[in-house]
Amino acid sequence: MNAAAVTLAMHAMAEWLVTRAGAAEPGAGDSLKAHVEMSMTGLVRRHPDLTDAAQAACGLVARALDGRPRFALTQ
């Protein structure tokens, strides 16, 4: 299977889950953002080479909770 396709599918699923979690109750979005940031900070401490990926993950969560698309598809 194409690695790019798998990555995009995982991002789409994660964005969907984050959007649902953020809508579940007031304050859930802030709690989820804080949790992701703490988790990614711990990951980067153990694996500094994953800093860019961790920052991208935090951005994905923030954008999904804010209702903004991750990227625009153009033809």
All heavy atoms as a GROMACS GRO file, in nm:
protein
  542
    1MET      N    1   0.084  -0.118   0.000
    1MET     CA    2   0.000   0.000   0.000
    1MET      C    3   0.089   0.124   0.000
    1MET      O    4   0.195   0.125   0.060
    1MET     CB    5  -0.092  -0.002   0.122
    1MET     CG    6  -0.193   0.111   0.121
    1MET     SD    7  -0.310   0.101   0.258
    1MET     CE    8  -0.432  -0.005   0.185
    2ASN      N    9   0.044   0.228  -0.062
    2ASN     CA   10   0.117   0.353  -0.072
    2ASN      C   11   0.126   0.420   0.065
    2ASN      O   12   0.025   0.447   0.129
    2ASN     CB   13   0.044   0.442  -0.173
    2ASN     CG   14   0.118   0.570  -0.199
    2ASN    OD1   15   0.180   0.628  -0.112
    2ASN    ND2   16   0.109   0.616  -0.322
    3ALA      N   17   0.248   0.450   0.112
    3ALA     CA   18   0.268   0.511   0.243
    3ALA      C   19   0.200   0.646   0.254
    3ALA      O   20   0.144   0.682   0.358
    3ALA     CB   21   0.416   0.523   0.273
    4ALA      N   22   0.203   0.725   0.147
    4ALA     CA   23   0.138   0.856   0.149
    4ALA      C   24  -0.012   0.841   0.167
    4ALA      O   25  -0.075   0.918   0.241
    4ALA     CB   26   0.171   0.934   0.023
    5ALA      N   27  -0.073   0.744   0.100
    5ALA     CA   28  -0.217   0.723   0.112
    5ALA      C   29  -0.254   0.682   0.254
    5ALA      O   30  -0.354   0.728   0.309
    5ALA     CB   31  -0.263   0.617   0.012
    6VAL      N   32  -0.174   0.595   0.313
    6VAL     CA   33  -0.199   0.552   0.451
    6VAL      C   34  -0.189   0.670   0.546
    6VAL      O   35  -0.274   0.690   0.633
    6VAL     CB   36  -0.102   0.440   0.492
    6VAL    CG1   37  -0.112   0.410   0.641
    6VAL    CG2   38  -0.128   0.314   0.410
    7THR      N   39  -0.087   0.753   0.528
    7THR     CA   40  -0.068   0.870   0.613
    7THR      C   41  -0.185   0.966   0.600
    7THR      O   42  -0.237   1.016   0.701
    7THR     CB   43   0.064   0.941   0.579
    7THR    OG1   44   0.171   0.849   0.597
    7THR    CG2   45   0.086   1.062   0.666
    8LEU      N   46  -0.229   0.993   0.478
    8LEU     CA   47  -0.342   1.083   0.458
    8LEU      C   48  -0.471   1.026   0.520
    8LEU      O   49  -0.549   1.101   0.580
    8LEU     CB   50  -0.363   1.110   0.309
    8LEU     CG   51  -0.258   1.199   0.245
    8LEU    CD1   52  -0.278   1.203   0.093
    8LEU    CD2   53  -0.262   1.339   0.303
    9ALA      N   54  -0.492   0.898   0.506
    9ALA     CA   55  -0.610   0.836   0.566
    9ALA      C   56  -0.607   0.847   0.717
    9ALA      O   57  -0.708   0.878   0.782
    9ALA     CB   58  -0.621   0.690   0.523
   10MET      N   59  -0.489   0.825   0.777
   10MET     CA   60  -0.477   0.836   0.922
   10MET      C   61  -0.501   0.980   0.968
   10MET      O   62  -0.566   1.003   1.070
   10MET     CB   63  -0.340   0.786   0.966
   10MET     CG   64  -0.325   0.636   0.950
   10MET     SD   65  -0.160   0.576   0.988
   10MET     CE   66  -0.147   0.613   1.160
   11HIS      N   67  -0.450   1.076   0.893
   11HIS     CA   68  -0.474   1.216   0.927
   11HIS      C   69  -0.622   1.249   0.918
   11HIS      O   70  -0.676   1.319   1.005
   11HIS     CB   71  -0.393   1.308   0.834
   11HIS     CG   72  -0.253   1.328   0.878
   11HIS    ND1   73  -0.216   1.429   0.962
   11HIS    CD2   74  -0.140   1.259   0.850
   11HIS    CE1   75  -0.086   1.423   0.985
   11HIS    NE2   76  -0.038   1.320   0.918
   12ALA      N   77  -0.689   1.201   0.815
   12ALA     CA   78  -0.832   1.227   0.800
   12ALA      C   79  -0.911   1.168   0.916
   12ALA      O   80  -1.000   1.233   0.971
   12ALA     CB   81  -0.881   1.172   0.667
   13MET      N   82  -0.877   1.045   0.956
   13MET     CA   83  -0.946   0.982   1.068
   13MET      C   84  -0.919   1.057   1.198
   13MET      O   85  -1.010   1.080   1.278
   13MET     CB   86  -0.905   0.836   1.080
   13MET     CG   87  -0.963   0.747   0.972
   13MET     SD   88  -0.926   0.573   0.996
   13MET     CE   89  -0.750   0.568   0.969
   14ALA      N   90  -0.793   1.097   1.218
   14ALA     CA   91  -0.759   1.171   1.340
   14ALA      C   92  -0.833   1.303   1.344
   14ALA      O   93  -0.886   1.343   1.449
   14ALA     CB   94  -0.608   1.194   1.346
   15GLU      N   95  -0.839   1.372   1.231
   15GLU     CA   96  -0.910   1.501   1.227
   15GLU      C   97  -1.058   1.482   1.259
   15GLU      O   98  -1.118   1.560   1.333
   15GLU     CB   99  -0.893   1.564   1.090
   15GLU     CG  100  -0.944   1.705   1.082
   15GLU     CD  101  -0.906   1.774   0.952
   15GLU    OE1  102  -0.849   1.709   0.862
   15GLU    OE2  103  -0.935   1.894   0.941
   16TRP      N  104  -1.118   1.377   1.207
   16TRP     CA  105  -1.259   1.348   1.234
   16TRP      C  106  -1.280   1.321   1.382
   16TRP      O  107  -1.374   1.374   1.444
   16TRP     CB  108  -1.302   1.228   1.150
   16TRP     CG  109  -1.444   1.188   1.171
   16TRP    CD1  110  -1.555   1.247   1.117
   16TRP    CD2  111  -1.491   1.080   1.252
   16TRP    NE1  112  -1.669   1.180   1.160
   16TRP    CE2  113  -1.632   1.079   1.242
   16TRP    CE3  114  -1.428   0.985   1.331
   16TRP    CZ2  115  -1.710   0.986   1.310
   16TRP    CZ3  116  -1.506   0.892   1.398
   16TRP    CH2  117  -1.645   0.893   1.386
   17LEU      N  118  -1.194   1.241   1.442
   17LEU     CA  119  -1.207   1.210   1.584
   17LEU      C  120  -1.190   1.334   1.671
   17LEU      O  121  -1.262   1.355   1.768
   17LEU     CB  122  -1.104   1.103   1.625
   17LEU     CG  123  -1.132   0.963   1.572
   17LEU    CD1  124  -1.010   0.874   1.594
   17LEU    CD2  125  -1.254   0.905   1.641
   18VAL      N  126  -1.092   1.418   1.636
   18VAL     CA  127  -1.068   1.541   1.711
   18VAL      C  128  -1.188   1.635   1.700
   18VAL      O  129  -1.231   1.695   1.798
   18VAL     CB  130  -0.939   1.609   1.664
   18VAL    CG1  131  -0.927   1.750   1.718
   18VAL    CG2  132  -0.818   1.526   1.704
   19THR      N  133  -1.242   1.648   1.582
   19THR     CA  134  -1.358   1.735   1.561
   19THR      C  135  -1.475   1.687   1.646
   19THR      O  136  -1.542   1.767   1.712
   19THR     CB  137  -1.398   1.737   1.412
   19THR    OG1  138  -1.286   1.784   1.336
   19THR    CG2  139  -1.516   1.828   1.387
   20ARG      N  140  -1.499   1.558   1.648
   20ARG     CA  141  -1.608   1.502   1.730
   20ARG      C  142  -1.582   1.523   1.878
   20ARG      O  143  -1.671   1.558   1.954
   20ARG     CB  144  -1.625   1.354   1.702
   20ARG     CG  145  -1.693   1.327   1.570
   20ARG     CD  146  -1.715   1.179   1.552
   20ARG     NE  147  -1.784   1.123   1.666
   20ARG     CZ  148  -1.904   1.070   1.664
   20ARG    NH1  149  -1.971   1.066   1.551
   20ARG    NH2  150  -1.959   1.020   1.772
   21ALA      N  151  -1.458   1.502   1.921
   21ALA     CA  152  -1.425   1.520   2.062
   21ALA      C  153  -1.442   1.665   2.105
   21ALA      O  154  -1.491   1.693   2.214
   21ALA     CB  155  -1.282   1.474   2.089
   22GLY      N  156  -1.403   1.756   2.018
   22GLY     CA  157  -1.416   1.898   2.049
   22GLY      C  158  -1.560   1.943   2.060
   22GLY      O  159  -1.592   2.035   2.135
   23ALA      N  160  -1.648   1.878   1.985
   23ALA     CA  161  -1.789   1.914   1.987
   23ALA      C  162  -1.865   1.844   2.098
   23ALA      O  163  -1.980   1.880   2.126
   23ALA     CB  164  -1.852   1.880   1.851
   24ALA      N  165  -1.804   1.748   2.162
   24ALA     CA  166  -1.874   1.666   2.261
   24ALA      C  167  -1.923   1.746   2.381
   24ALA      O  168  -2.033   1.723   2.430
   24ALA     CB  169  -1.784   1.552   2.309
   25GLU      N  170  -1.842   1.838   2.429
   25GLU     CA  171  -1.882   1.917   2.545
   25GLU      C  172  -1.796   2.043   2.551
   25GLU      O  173  -1.685   2.045   2.501
   25GLU     CB  174  -1.867   1.837   2.673
   25GLU     CG  175  -1.724   1.794   2.703
   25GLU     CD  176  -1.714   1.711   2.828
   25GLU    OE1  177  -1.749   1.592   2.821
   25GLU    OE2  178  -1.670   1.765   2.930
   26PRO      N  179  -1.849   2.148   2.613
   26PRO     CA  180  -1.770   2.270   2.625
   26PRO      C  181  -1.642   2.244   2.704
   26PRO      O  182  -1.642   2.172   2.803
   26PRO     CB  183  -1.863   2.364   2.703
   26PRO     CG  184  -2.000   2.310   2.685
   26PRO     CD  185  -1.982   2.161   2.668
   27GLY      N  186  -1.533   2.297   2.656
   27GLY     CA  187  -1.405   2.280   2.724
   27GLY      C  188  -1.328   2.157   2.682
   27GLY      O  189  -1.210   2.143   2.713
   28ALA      N  190  -1.394   2.066   2.610
   28ALA     CA  191  -1.325   1.944   2.569
   28ALA      C  192  -1.211   1.974   2.473
   28ALA      O  193  -1.106   1.910   2.479
   28ALA     CB  194  -1.424   1.846   2.504
   29GLY      N  195  -1.231   2.072   2.386
   29GLY     CA  196  -1.127   2.108   2.291
   29GLY      C  197  -1.001   2.158   2.359
   29GLY      O  198  -0.890   2.116   2.324
   30ASP      N  199  -1.016   2.244   2.458
   30ASP     CA  200  -0.900   2.295   2.529
   30ASP      C  201  -0.828   2.184   2.603
   30ASP      O  202  -0.705   2.178   2.605
   30ASP     CB  203  -0.941   2.404   2.628
   30ASP     CG  204  -0.988   2.531   2.558
   30ASP    OD1  205  -0.949   2.553   2.441
   30ASP    OD2  206  -1.064   2.607   2.620
   31SER      N  207  -0.904   2.094   2.662
   31SER     CA  208  -0.845   1.981   2.733
   31SER      C  209  -0.769   1.890   2.637
   31SER      O  210  -0.659   1.844   2.667
   31SER     CB  211  -0.955   1.902   2.804
   31SER     OG  212  -0.902   1.790   2.868
   32LEU      N  213  -0.827   1.867   2.519
   32LEU     CA  214  -0.762   1.782   2.420
   32LEU      C  215  -0.634   1.846   2.368
   32LEU      O  216  -0.531   1.780   2.354
   32LEU     CB  217  -0.857   1.751   2.305
   32LEU     CG  218  -0.805   1.659   2.195
   32LEU    CD1  219  -0.757   1.526   2.253
   32LEU    CD2  220  -0.911   1.636   2.091
   33LYS      N  221  -0.638   1.978   2.340
   33LYS     CA  222  -0.517   2.048   2.295
   33LYS      C  223  -0.406   2.035   2.398
   33LYS      O  224  -0.292   2.006   2.364
   33LYS     CB  225  -0.546   2.197   2.272
   33LYS     CG  226  -0.612   2.229   2.142
   33LYS     CD  227  -0.621   2.381   2.130
   33LYS     CE  228  -0.731   2.423   2.038
   33LYS     NZ  229  -0.744   2.569   2.030
   34ALA      N  230  -0.439   2.058   2.525
   34ALA     CA  231  -0.340   2.048   2.632
   34ALA      C  232  -0.283   1.907   2.642
   34ALA      O  233  -0.161   1.888   2.658
   34ALA     CB  234  -0.401   2.091   2.765
   35HIS      N  235  -0.369   1.807   2.629
   35HIS     CA  236  -0.324   1.668   2.636
   35HIS      C  237  -0.227   1.636   2.522
   35HIS      O  238  -0.122   1.574   2.544
   35HIS     CB  239  -0.443   1.573   2.633
   35HIS     CG  240  -0.404   1.431   2.624
   35HIS    ND1  241  -0.354   1.361   2.730
   35HIS    CD2  242  -0.401   1.345   2.518
   35HIS    CE1  243  -0.323   1.238   2.691
   35HIS    NE2  244  -0.352   1.226   2.563
   36VAL      N  245  -0.262   1.677   2.402
   36VAL     CA  246  -0.177   1.650   2.286
   36VAL      C  247  -0.042   1.720   2.302
   36VAL      O  248   0.064   1.661   2.276
   36VAL     CB  249  -0.246   1.690   2.154
   36VAL    CG1  250  -0.150   1.684   2.036
   36VAL    CG2  251  -0.366   1.600   2.128
   37GLU      N  252  -0.044   1.846   2.346
   37GLU     CA  253   0.081   1.919   2.364
   37GLU      C  254   0.170   1.852   2.468
   37GLU      O  255   0.291   1.838   2.448
   37GLU     CB  256   0.052   2.064   2.403
   37GLU     CG  257  -0.003   2.144   2.287
   37GLU     CD  258  -0.051   2.282   2.327
   37GLU    OE1  259  -0.034   2.321   2.446
   37GLU    OE2  260  -0.107   2.352   2.240
   38MET      N  261   0.111   1.807   2.578
   38MET     CA  262   0.191   1.738   2.681
   38MET      C  263   0.246   1.606   2.628
   38MET      O  264   0.362   1.572   2.651
   38MET     CB  265   0.108   1.714   2.807
   38MET     CG  266   0.082   1.840   2.884
   38MET     SD  267  -0.005   1.822   3.043
   38MET     CE  268  -0.083   1.664   3.037
   39SER      N  269   0.164   1.532   2.556
   39SER     CA  270   0.208   1.405   2.500
   39SER      C  271   0.322   1.424   2.400
   39SER      O  272   0.420   1.350   2.401
   39SER     CB  273   0.092   1.334   2.430
   39SER     OG  274  -0.007   1.299   2.522
   40MET      N  275   0.307   1.524   2.314
   40MET     CA  276   0.409   1.548   2.213
   40MET      C  277   0.538   1.601   2.276
   40MET      O  278   0.648   1.568   2.230
   40MET     CB  279   0.358   1.646   2.106
   40MET     CG  280   0.244   1.592   2.021
   40MET     SD  281   0.287   1.441   1.929
   40MET     CE  282   0.195   1.318   2.019
   41THR      N  283   0.528   1.677   2.383
   41THR     CA  284   0.647   1.725   2.453
   41THR      C  285   0.724   1.606   2.510
   41THR      O  286   0.847   1.598   2.498
   41THR     CB  287   0.609   1.824   2.565
   41THR    OG1  288   0.545   1.936   2.506
   41THR    CG2  289   0.730   1.870   2.643
   42GLY      N  290   0.652   1.513   2.570
   42GLY     CA  291   0.717   1.392   2.624
   42GLY      C  292   0.780   1.309   2.514
   42GLY      O  293   0.891   1.256   2.530
   43LEU      N  294   0.714   1.299   2.401
   43LEU     CA  295   0.768   1.223   2.288
   43LEU      C  296   0.897   1.286   2.237
   43LEU      O  297   0.996   1.216   2.214
   43LEU     CB  298   0.664   1.217   2.176
   43LEU     CG  299   0.710   1.151   2.046
   43LEU    CD1  300   0.724   1.001   2.066
   43LEU    CD2  301   0.615   1.182   1.934
   44VAL      N  302   0.898   1.417   2.224
   44VAL     CA  303   1.015   1.487   2.171
   44VAL      C  304   1.134   1.477   2.267
   44VAL      O  305   1.248   1.470   2.224
   44VAL     CB  306   0.979   1.634   2.138
   44VAL    CG1  307   1.103   1.717   2.110
   44VAL    CG2  308   0.885   1.638   2.018
   45ARG      N  309   1.105   1.474   2.395
   45ARG     CA  310   1.215   1.456   2.492
   45ARG      C  311   1.286   1.322   2.471
   45ARG      O  312   1.407   1.313   2.484
   45ARG     CB  313   1.162   1.464   2.635
   45ARG     CG  314   1.133   1.604   2.679
   45ARG     CD  315   1.097   1.608   2.826
   45ARG     NE  316   1.055   1.741   2.862
   45ARG     CZ  317   0.947   1.768   2.934
   45ARG    NH1  318   0.871   1.671   2.981
   45ARG    NH2  319   0.916   1.893   2.961
   46ARG      N  320   1.209   1.220   2.440
   46ARG     CA  321   1.267   1.087   2.418
   46ARG      C  322   1.322   1.070   2.276
   46ARG      O  323   1.416   0.994   2.254
   46ARG     CB  324   1.163   0.979   2.446
   46ARG     CG  325   1.127   0.968   2.592
   46ARG     CD  326   1.033   0.852   2.621
   46ARG     NE  327   0.909   0.855   2.545
   46ARG     CZ  328   0.798   0.919   2.582
   46ARG    NH1  329   0.796   0.986   2.695
   46ARG    NH2  330   0.690   0.915   2.508
   47HIS      N  331   1.259   1.138   2.181
   47HIS     CA  332   1.296   1.124   2.040
   47HIS      C  333   1.301   1.261   1.973
   47HIS      O  334   1.207   1.299   1.901
   47HIS     CB  335   1.195   1.034   1.967
   47HIS     CG  336   1.178   0.900   2.029
   47HIS    ND1  337   1.269   0.799   2.014
   47HIS    CD2  338   1.080   0.851   2.109
   47HIS    CE1  339   1.228   0.692   2.081
   47HIS    NE2  340   1.114   0.722   2.140
   48PRO      N  341   1.409   1.336   1.993
   48PRO     CA  342   1.418   1.472   1.938
   48PRO      C  343   1.402   1.478   1.786
   48PRO      O  344   1.360   1.580   1.731
   48PRO     CB  345   1.557   1.520   1.979
   48PRO     CG  346   1.597   1.432   2.092
   48PRO     CD  347   1.525   1.302   2.073
   49ASP      N  348   1.432   1.368   1.717
   49ASP     CA  349   1.419   1.366   1.572
   49ASP      C  350   1.273   1.372   1.526
   49ASP      O  351   1.245   1.394   1.408
   49ASP     CB  352   1.487   1.243   1.514
   49ASP     CG  353   1.437   1.113   1.574
   49ASP    OD1  354   1.423   1.106   1.698
   49ASP    OD2  355   1.411   1.018   1.498
   50LEU      N  356   1.179   1.357   1.618
   50LEU     CA  357   1.036   1.362   1.584
   50LEU      C  358   0.974   1.499   1.612
   50LEU      O  359   0.852   1.514   1.610
   50LEU     CB  360   0.960   1.254   1.660
   50LEU     CG  361   0.996   1.110   1.624
   50LEU    CD1  362   0.920   1.012   1.711
   50LEU    CD2  363   0.972   1.084   1.477
   51THR      N  364   1.057   1.602   1.633
   51THR     CA  365   1.006   1.735   1.666
   51THR      C  366   0.911   1.787   1.559
   51THR      O  367   0.802   1.837   1.590
   51THR     CB  368   1.122   1.833   1.688
   51THR    OG1  369   1.201   1.787   1.797
   51THR    CG2  370   1.072   1.973   1.717
   52ASP      N  371   0.951   1.779   1.433
   52ASP     CA  372   0.865   1.830   1.325
   52ASP      C  373   0.730   1.757   1.321
   52ASP      O  374   0.625   1.819   1.304
   52ASP     CB  375   0.934   1.820   1.190
   52ASP     CG  376   1.050   1.917   1.174
   52ASP    OD1  377   1.057   2.015   1.252
   52ASP    OD2  378   1.133   1.895   1.085
   53ALA      N  379   0.734   1.626   1.337
   53ALA     CA  380   0.611   1.548   1.336
   53ALA      C  381   0.522   1.583   1.455
   53ALA      O  382   0.400   1.593   1.442
   53ALA     CB  383   0.642   1.399   1.335
   54ALA      N  384   0.583   1.605   1.570
   54ALA     CA  385   0.507   1.641   1.690
   54ALA      C  386   0.441   1.777   1.673
   54ALA      O  387   0.325   1.797   1.711
   54ALA     CB  388   0.598   1.640   1.812
   55GLN      N  389   0.513   1.871   1.616
   55GLN     CA  390   0.455   2.003   1.591
   55GLN      C  391   0.340   1.993   1.491
   55GLN      O  392   0.237   2.060   1.507
   55GLN     CB  393   0.562   2.100   1.541
   55GLN     CG  394   0.660   2.139   1.649
   55GLN     CD  395   0.776   2.222   1.595
   55GLN    OE1  396   0.807   2.221   1.476
   55GLN    NE2  397   0.841   2.294   1.685
   56ALA      N  398   0.356   1.910   1.390
   56ALA     CA  399   0.249   1.891   1.292
   56ALA      C  400   0.126   1.829   1.358
   56ALA      O  401   0.012   1.868   1.326
   56ALA     CB  402   0.298   1.804   1.177
   57ALA      N  403   0.146   1.736   1.449
   57ALA     CA  404   0.034   1.673   1.519
   57ALA      C  405  -0.041   1.776   1.603
   57ALA      O  406  -0.165   1.779   1.602
   57ALA     CB  407   0.084   1.559   1.608
   58CYS      N  408   0.031   1.862   1.673
   58CYS     CA  409  -0.034   1.968   1.752
   58CYS      C  410  -0.112   2.061   1.661
   58CYS      O  411  -0.223   2.103   1.694
   58CYS     CB  412   0.070   2.045   1.834
   58CYS     SG  413   0.141   1.950   1.970
   59GLY      N  414  -0.054   2.094   1.546
   59GLY     CA  415  -0.123   2.182   1.451
   59GLY      C  416  -0.248   2.118   1.396
   59GLY      O  417  -0.351   2.184   1.378
   60LEU      N  418  -0.242   1.989   1.367
   60LEU     CA  419  -0.358   1.916   1.316
   60LEU      C  420  -0.473   1.924   1.415
   60LEU      O  421  -0.587   1.954   1.378
   60LEU     CB  422  -0.322   1.770   1.288
   60LEU     CG  423  -0.437   1.678   1.254
   60LEU    CD1  424  -0.486   1.705   1.113
   60LEU    CD2  425  -0.396   1.533   1.269
   61VAL      N  426  -0.443   1.899   1.541
   61VAL     CA  427  -0.546   1.902   1.644
   61VAL      C  428  -0.604   2.042   1.658
   61VAL      O  429  -0.726   2.060   1.661
   61VAL     CB  430  -0.489   1.851   1.779
   61VAL    CG1  431  -0.586   1.878   1.893
   61VAL    CG2  432  -0.458   1.702   1.769
   62ALA      N  433  -0.518   2.142   1.663
   62ALA     CA  434  -0.565   2.280   1.678
   62ALA      C  435  -0.654   2.321   1.562
   62ALA      O  436  -0.760   2.382   1.581
   62ALA     CB  437  -0.447   2.375   1.692
   63ARG      N  438  -0.612   2.289   1.440
   63ARG     CA  439  -0.691   2.327   1.322
   63ARG      C  440  -0.825   2.253   1.319
   63ARG      O  441  -0.928   2.311   1.284
   63ARG     CB  442  -0.612   2.303   1.194
   63ARG     CG  443  -0.505   2.409   1.171
   63ARG     CD  444  -0.439   2.394   1.036
   63ARG     NE  445  -0.372   2.267   1.017
   63ARG     CZ  446  -0.250   2.238   1.061
   63ARG    NH1  447  -0.180   2.326   1.128
   63ARG    NH2  448  -0.197   2.120   1.037
   64ALA      N  449  -0.824   2.126   1.355
   64ALA     CA  450  -0.949   2.049   1.355
   64ALA      C  451  -1.046   2.105   1.458
   64ALA      O  452  -1.166   2.117   1.431
   64ALA     CB  453  -0.920   1.902   1.384
   65LEU      N  454  -0.996   2.143   1.574
   65LEU     CA  455  -1.083   2.198   1.677
   65LEU      C  456  -1.135   2.336   1.640
   65LEU      O  457  -1.244   2.375   1.680
   65LEU     CB  458  -1.009   2.203   1.811
   65LEU     CG  459  -0.986   2.066   1.875
   65LEU    CD1  460  -0.892   2.079   1.994
   65LEU    CD2  461  -1.117   2.002   1.918
   66ASP      N  462  -1.056   2.410   1.564
   66ASP     CA  463  -1.099   2.542   1.521
   66ASP      C  464  -1.188   2.537   1.398
   66ASP      O  465  -1.235   2.640   1.351
   66ASP     CB  466  -0.977   2.631   1.490
   66ASP     CG  467  -0.901   2.668   1.615
   66ASP    OD1  468  -0.958   2.660   1.726
   66ASP    OD2  469  -0.783   2.704   1.603
   67GLY      N  470  -1.207   2.418   1.342
   67GLY     CA  471  -1.293   2.402   1.226
   67GLY      C  472  -1.229   2.445   1.095
   67GLY      O  473  -1.297   2.463   0.995
   68ARG      N  474  -1.097   2.460   1.095
   68ARG     CA  475  -1.027   2.500   0.973
   68ARG      C  476  -0.973   2.376   0.903
   68ARG      O  477  -0.925   2.284   0.968
   68ARG     CB  478  -0.910   2.593   1.007
   68ARG     CG  479  -0.957   2.727   1.060
   68ARG     CD  480  -0.840   2.816   1.089
   68ARG     NE  481  -0.775   2.769   1.212
   68ARG     CZ  482  -0.647   2.780   1.237
   68ARG    NH1  483  -0.566   2.835   1.151
   68ARG    NH2  484  -0.596   2.737   1.349
   69PRO      N  485  -0.978   2.373   0.772
   69PRO     CA  486  -0.923   2.258   0.700
   69PRO      C  487  -0.771   2.252   0.713
   69PRO      O  488  -0.705   2.355   0.727
   69PRO     CB  489  -0.964   2.284   0.554
   69PRO     CG  490  -0.989   2.429   0.547
   69PRO     CD  491  -1.033   2.474   0.684
   70ARG      N  492  -0.719   2.132   0.713
   70ARG     CA  493  -0.574   2.112   0.722
   70ARG      C  494  -0.505   2.164   0.598
   70ARG      O  495  -0.397   2.218   0.602
   70ARG     CB  496  -0.541   1.964   0.736
   70ARG     CG  497  -0.561   1.911   0.873
   70ARG     CD  498  -0.504   1.771   0.888
   70ARG     NE  499  -0.548   1.678   0.786
   70ARG     CZ  500  -0.468   1.625   0.695
   70ARG    NH1  501  -0.343   1.655   0.689
   70ARG    NH2  502  -0.516   1.543   0.606
   71PHE      N  503  -0.566   2.142   0.483
   71PHE     CA  504  -0.507   2.183   0.357
   71PHE      C  505  -0.618   2.201   0.255
   71PHE      O  506  -0.728   2.151   0.273
   71PHE     CB  507  -0.404   2.081   0.308
   71PHE     CG  508  -0.457   1.941   0.299
   71PHE    CD1  509  -0.527   1.899   0.187
   71PHE    CD2  510  -0.439   1.852   0.404
   71PHE    CE1  511  -0.579   1.771   0.180
   71PHE    CE2  512  -0.491   1.723   0.396
   71PHE     CZ  513  -0.559   1.682   0.284
   72ALA      N  514  -0.588   2.273   0.153
   72ALA     CA  515  -0.686   2.295   0.046
   72ALA      C  516  -0.647   2.211  -0.075
   72ALA      O  517  -0.532   2.210  -0.116
   72ALA     CB  518  -0.690   2.442   0.009
   73LEU      N  519  -0.741   2.141  -0.130
   73LEU     CA  520  -0.716   2.064  -0.250
   73LEU      C  521  -0.744   2.153  -0.371
   73LEU      O  522  -0.848   2.218  -0.378
   73LEU     CB  523  -0.807   1.941  -0.256
   73LEU     CG  524  -0.786   1.838  -0.145
   73LEU    CD1  525  -0.888   1.726  -0.159
   73LEU    CD2  526  -0.646   1.779  -0.152
   74THR      N  527  -0.651   2.155  -0.462
   74THR     CA  528  -0.669   2.235  -0.584
   74THR      C  529  -0.650   2.144  -0.703
   74THR      O  530  -0.582   2.043  -0.697
   74THR     CB  531  -0.568   2.352  -0.590
   74THR    OG1  532  -0.436   2.298  -0.586
   74THR    CG2  533  -0.589   2.448  -0.476
   75GLN      N  534  -0.710   2.185  -0.812
   75GLN     CA  535  -0.694   2.106  -0.935
   75GLN      C  536  -0.616   2.185  -1.036
   75GLN      O  537  -0.613   2.301  -1.039
   75GLN     CB  538  -0.830   2.070  -0.992
   75GLN     CG  539  -0.902   1.974  -0.903
   75GLN     CD  540  -1.033   1.930  -0.966
   75GLN    OE1  541  -1.070   1.971  -1.077
   75GLN    NE2  542  -1.105   1.846  -0.896
   0.00000   0.00000   0.00000
